[in-house]
Amino acid sequence: MPILEDRDYPYFWVNGNIESPESSELINRWKNKGEKIVTTNGCFDLIHPGHVTFLKNARSLGSKLVIGLNSDSSVRRLKGKGKPILSEADRATMLDALSCVDGVVVYSDDLPIKFLDLVKPDIHCKAADYSANALPEADTVRKNGGEVAILPLSEGVSSSQIIERIRASTEVTGEDETDPIDDAENSVMQYFMDSSNLYRQTAYQLKNSVINFADIISETLLSGNKILICGNGGSAADSQHIAAEFVGRFKLERKALPAIALTTDTSVITAIANDYGFDQVFTRQVAALGNENDLLIAISTSGNSRNVVHAVNEAKHRNMQVISLTGQKSSTLKTQSDLCLQVPSENTALIQQTHIGILHIVCDIAEQRIYNTENL
C-alpha cells in the first residue's frame, strides 16, 4: 500500500496509484471524451451496504463517478477523537475497489470546495439528510456549470450502527442488555454533530441574510427607533435573551440600546389573553409600543404561530420593519416579513439553538457598527 506521509492534498487515488491533481490528466481525458462526471464526498468510514447502494445510484446518473474523501485529519476535526476507524489509505483502497467508482480524490479541508473546483462535476450527489439549497458546496457546483442531486438514504444502516453491533458482540453485559453509557455517548456525539452540521449549512446559506439583519438593526437603533421581539416557548426565551443583550451589553461597554421582549410582562399577557384571546397577546403590545420605523423581530420555528403572525400584521400596519426567524418550511411569516431567515432544518430543537446563534452574531455586528459610528 502506498506510503502517505507528507502528502500534498488533494491527491488522486486511481487503481491503487497516487497522482497529484496538477499532473494528472485523468479528468481532462474523461471530459474530452464527453464523459458525464458525477461526484460525491464524505468520510466513508466503515463502508456498508447503504454506502454501496448510494454510490451505485450516483454512478447511474453519469458515466464516471469520482469520490471526494476526507483525509484522516479532516475526519478527526469533523467527527472527533478516535475517528476515523480506518485510515484514508484503507478507505480509499476499499472505495477504489468498487466497480461503480472510477476514482477517489483525498482532500484535507473540512468542506469539498477545492475538490469540486478541481473536478468540476456535471452532477454532485448528496444523501437525503441534506437539501440542495442548504448544501454548503452547492454554489461551487453551480458556479462550475454543474447541478446538485439529492439521493435517498438507505434506512436502518450506518457506520455508527455497525460500531454498536461490534461493541455489543464483544462486550458481556447480560442477555439482551445494552450499555446505557454507550447509548448516552452516541446520543451526545450525534446531537452535537447534527448541530455542527446545521450551523455550517446555516453559515453558507444565510450569511448574506444575517449581515442584512445586522444592518437593519444598526440602522433602526442609529435612527432613534427601538426593537420589539416576540415568540412562544423557547422562542419567548430567545426574545428576552436577546433583548437583554441589547439593553445590557453583548461584548462592548456602551450605552443601553432600546429593545423590548413582548414575552415578559405576565400581567399584560394574561390580561390580553383573558380579554381578547391568546392570539392577541403580542398584537396589543405592538399596538401600544410600536412606532413607524421601529423593528419587530418575530421568532417562530414553524413560521405559522398565530399570535406571532397577528403581531407581524399589526407591525406592518404601523409601518414597522419586520424580520422573522423560522425553520426551512415555507410559512406565513416568510410571506409577510421584510426579511425571513429560514434555518435549513425541520428539527425544532436544532432550529431554536441556531436562532439564538443568529441573534448573537447580529447583536455582535450591530454593537460593533453602532459603537464605531456613534462612539457609544
C-alpha positions in Angstrom: 0.0 0.0 0.0 1.4 3.5 -0.8 3.0 5.5 2.0 1.0 8.6 2.6 3.3 10.6 5.0 3.9 14.2 4.0 1.3 14.0 1.2 0.2 17.2 -0.6 -3.6 17.5 -0.7 -5.7 17.0 -2.6 -4.4 13.9 -4.5 -5.9 11.3 -6.8 -6.1 7.7 -5.8 -6.7 5.7 -9.0 -6.3 1.9 -9.2 -4.0 2.0 -6.2 -1.8 4.7 -7.6 -1.3 8.2 -6.1 -1.2 11.1 -8.5 -1.1 14.8 -7.8 -4.0 16.7 -9.3 -1.6 19.1 -11.0 0.0 16.3 -13.1 -3.0 14.0 -13.6 -4.7 14.1 -17.0 -7.4 11.7 -15.9 -10.3 14.2 -15.5 -9.3 16.1 -18.7 -9.3 12.8 -20.7 -12.7 12.0 -19.5 -14.1 15.4 -20.3 -12.5 15.4 -23.7 -14.3 12.0 -24.4 -17.6 13.6 -23.4 -17.9 11.5 -20.2 -20.6 12.8 -17.7 -18.8 13.1 -14.4 -20.6 12.6 -11.1 -19.1 13.3 -7.7 -20.0 12.8 -4.1 -17.9 13.3 -0.9 -17.7 12.1 2.6 -15.7 10.3 5.3 -16.8 6.8 4.2 -15.5 5.2 7.4 -16.6 1.5 7.7 -18.2 1.2 4.3 -21.6 -0.6 4.5 -24.4 -1.6 2.1 -26.0 1.8 2.4 -22.9 3.4 1.0 -22.7 0.9 -1.9 -26.4 1.5 -2.8 -25.9 5.3 -2.7 -22.8 5.1 -4.8 -24.4 2.9 -7.4 -27.3 5.3 -7.6 -24.9 8.2 -8.0 -23.0 6.4 -10.7 -26.2 5.7 -12.7 -26.6 9.5 -13.2 -23.5 9.7 -15.3 -20.6 7.7 -16.8 -17.9 8.3 -14.3 -18.1 8.6 -10.5 -15.3 10.4 -8.6 -15.5 10.4 -4.8 -14.0 13.2 -2.6 -12.7 11.5 0.5 -11.9 13.4 3.8 -8.4 12.8 4.9 -7.7 11.4 8.4 -7.0 14.8 9.8 -10.2 16.2 8.3 -12.3 13.3 9.7 -10.8 13.9 13.2 -11.8 17.6 13.1 -15.4 16.7 11.9 -16.1 13.5 13.9 -13.9 13.9 17.0 -11.3 11.9 18.8 -11.0 8.2 17.8 -12.1 8.8 14.2 -11.7 7.6 11.6 -11.7 3.9 12.4 -9.9 3.2 9.1 -7.1 5.2 7.6 -7.5 7.3 4.5 -5.4 4.7 2.6 -7.7 1.9 3.7 -10.8 3.9 2.9 -9.5 4.9 -0.5 -8.5 1.3 -1.3 -12.0 0.0 -0.5 -13.8 2.7 -2.4 -11.5 2.3 -5.4 -12.2 -1.5 -5.5 -16.0 -0.9 -6.1 -17.0 -1.3 -9.7 -19.2 1.8 -9.6 -16.3 4.0 -8.5 -13.9 5.4 -11.2 -11.6 7.5 -9.0 -11.0 8.8 -5.5 -9.7 12.3 -4.6 -8.5 12.6 -1.0 -8.7 16.2 0.4 -7.8 17.7 3.8 -10.3 20.5 4.0 -13.5 20.3 6.1 -15.6 21.2 3.0 -15.1 19.8 -0.5 -14.7 23.2 -2.2 -11.2 22.6 -3.7 -12.1 19.1 -4.7 -15.2 20.3 -6.6 -13.2 23.2 -8.2 -10.7 20.6 -9.3 -13.1 18.0 -10.8 -15.9 20.4 -11.9 -18.6 17.7 -12.0 -21.7 17.7 -14.1 -23.6 16.3 -11.1 -22.7 16.4 -7.4 -24.7 14.0 -5.2 -25.5 14.0 -1.5 -27.8 11.9 0.6 -31.3 13.0 1.7 -30.2 14.3 5.1 -29.2 17.4 3.2 -31.3 19.7 1.0 -29.9 21.1 -2.3 -30.2 24.7 -1.2 -28.7 24.2 2.2 -25.7 22.2 0.9 -22.6 24.3 1.7 -20.9 23.4 -1.6 -23.9 23.9 -3.8 -22.8 27.3 -5.0 -19.4 25.9 -6.1 -21.0 23.1 -8.1 -23.3 25.5 -9.9 -20.6 28.1 -10.5 -18.7 25.4 -12.4 -21.8 24.6 -14.5 -22.9 21.5 -12.6 -26.1 20.6 -10.7 -26.8 19.1 -7.3 -28.8 15.8 -6.9 -30.2 14.6 -3.6 -30.4 10.8 -3.4 -32.4 8.7 -0.9 -30.8 7.2 2.2 -30.9 3.5 3.0 -32.8 3.3 6.2 -31.5 1.4 9.2 -27.9 1.2 8.3 -25.0 3.5 9.3 -21.4 3.3 10.4 -22.5 4.2 13.9 -24.8 1.2 14.0 -22.1 -1.1 12.8 -19.8 0.1 15.5 -22.5 -0.6 18.1 -23.1 -4.1 16.8 -19.4 -4.8 17.1 -19.3 -3.5 20.6 -22.4 -5.5 21.5 -20.9 -8.7 20.2 -17.6 -8.2 22.1 -18.9 -6.9 25.5 -20.6 -9.2 28.0 -23.4 -7.1 29.5 -26.0 -9.8 30.1 -28.6 -11.2 27.7 -30.4 -8.6 25.6 -28.9 -5.8 27.6 -27.4 -2.6 26.2 -25.0 -0.3 27.9 -26.8 2.9 28.7 -23.5 4.8 28.9 -22.7 3.8 25.3 -26.1 4.9 24.2 -25.7 8.2 26.0 -22.3 8.8 24.4 -23.7 8.1 21.0 -26.6 10.4 21.6 -24.3 13.2 22.7 -22.0 12.7 19.8 -24.9 12.5 17.2 -26.6 15.6 18.7 -23.6 17.8 18.6 -22.5 16.6 15.1 -26.0 17.3 13.9 -25.8 20.8 15.5 -22.4 21.4 14.0 -23.6 20.4 10.6 -26.7 22.7 10.8 -24.5 25.6 11.9 -22.3 25.1 8.8 -25.2 24.8 6.5 -26.7 28.0 8.0 -23.5 29.9 7.6 -23.2 29.1 3.9 -26.9 29.6 3.1 -27.8 32.6 5.3 -24.6 34.5 5.7 -25.8 37.4 3.5 -29.2 37.5 5.2 -27.5 37.6 8.6 -25.4 40.6 7.6 -28.6 42.3 6.2 -30.3 41.5 9.5 -27.5 43.2 11.4 -27.6 46.2 9.1 -31.3 46.7 9.7 -30.8 46.5 13.4 -28.0 49.1 13.3 -30.0 51.5 11.1 -33.0 51.1 13.4 -31.1 51.9 16.5 -29.0 54.7 15.0 -32.2 56.4 13.8 -33.5 56.5 17.3 -36.0 53.7 16.9 -36.4 50.6 19.0 -36.7 46.8 18.7 -39.7 44.7 19.7 -39.2 40.9 19.9 -41.8 38.1 20.3 -42.1 34.3 20.2 -43.6 31.4 22.1 -42.0 28.8 24.4 -38.3 28.5 23.6 -38.7 31.4 21.1 -40.1 33.5 24.0 -36.9 32.7 26.0 -34.9 33.7 22.9 -36.8 37.0 22.7 -36.0 38.1 26.3 -32.5 36.7 26.0 -31.6 38.9 23.0 -33.4 41.9 24.5 -31.2 41.6 27.5 -28.1 41.6 25.2 -29.2 45.0 23.7 -30.4 46.6 26.9 -27.4 45.4 28.9 -24.5 44.6 26.7 -23.2 41.8 24.5 -19.4 42.4 24.3 -18.8 46.1 24.4 -19.1 48.6 27.2 -21.6 51.1 25.7 -24.9 52.9 26.3 -28.1 50.8 26.6 -29.9 50.1 23.4 -33.7 50.0 23.3 -35.1 46.5 22.9 -38.3 45.1 24.5 -39.3 41.5 24.7 -43.1 41.2 24.5 -42.9 37.9 26.4 -42.1 39.0 29.9 -44.9 41.1 31.5 -47.3 38.4 32.9 -49.9 40.9 33.9 -50.2 42.3 30.4 -50.0 38.9 28.7 -52.7 37.3 31.0 -55.0 40.3 30.8 -54.9 40.4 27.0 -55.2 36.6 26.8 -58.2 36.7 29.1 -60.0 39.6 27.5 -59.1 39.2 23.8 -57.6 35.7 23.4 -54.1 34.3 23.3 -53.8 35.2 19.6 -53.7 38.9 20.5 -51.1 38.8 23.3 -48.4 40.3 21.1 -50.6 42.3 18.8 -51.9 44.6 21.6 -48.4 45.2 22.8 -47.2 46.1 19.3 -50.2 48.5 19.0 -49.2 50.1 22.3 -45.4 50.2 21.9 -44.7 50.1 18.2 -44.0 53.2 16.1 -43.2 53.8 12.5 -39.7 52.6 11.5 -39.4 50.5 14.7 -38.3 46.9 14.1 -40.2 43.8 15.1 -38.2 40.5 15.3 -40.7 37.7 15.1 -39.4 34.2 16.1 -41.3 31.0 15.3 -39.8 27.6 14.4 -42.8 26.8 12.3 -43.3 30.3 10.9 -47.0 29.9 11.5 -47.6 30.7 15.2 -50.9 32.7 15.1 -50.1 35.2 17.8 -46.8 36.0 16.1 -48.4 36.3 12.7 -51.0 38.7 14.1 -48.2 40.8 15.7 -46.5 41.0 12.3 -49.7 42.2 10.7 -50.0 44.9 13.3 -46.4 45.9 12.8 -46.8 46.2 9.1 -50.0 48.3 9.7 -47.8 50.7 11.7 -45.1 50.9 9.0 -42.6 49.0 11.2 -40.0 46.8 9.7 -40.3 43.0 10.3 -37.6 40.4 10.4 -38.6 36.8 11.1 -36.7 33.7 12.2 -38.2 30.4 11.1 -37.3 26.8 10.1 -36.9 25.7 6.5 -40.5 25.1 5.6 -42.5 27.7 3.7 -44.6 29.7 6.1 -46.9 32.7 6.6 -44.1 34.7 8.3 -41.9 34.3 5.2 -44.5 35.9 3.0 -45.3 38.7 5.4 -41.8 39.7 6.6 -39.3 42.2 5.1 -36.6 39.6 5.7 -37.1 36.0 6.7 -34.1 33.8 7.9 -35.1 30.2 7.3 -32.9 27.8 9.2 -32.4 24.8 6.9 -33.8 22.2 9.3 -37.2 20.8 10.5 -35.8 19.8 13.9 -37.4 22.2 16.4 -34.6 22.0 19.0 -31.8 22.5 16.4 -33.8 25.4 14.8 -34.1 27.1 18.2 -30.4 26.8 19.1 -29.5 28.1 15.6 -31.9 31.0 16.1 -30.0 32.1 19.2 -26.7 31.8 17.4 -28.0 34.1 14.6 -29.3 36.5 17.2 -25.9 36.5 19.0 -23.9 37.3 15.8 -26.3 40.0 14.6 -26.1 41.6 18.1 -22.3 41.4 17.9 -22.2 43.0 14.4 -24.7 45.7 15.3 -23.0 46.6 18.5 -19.7 47.0 16.7 -21.2 49.1 13.9 -23.1 51.4 16.3 -20.2 51.8 18.6 -17.8 52.6 15.7 -20.4 55.1 14.3 -21.6 56.8 17.5 -18.7 56.0 19.9 -21.3 55.0 22.4 
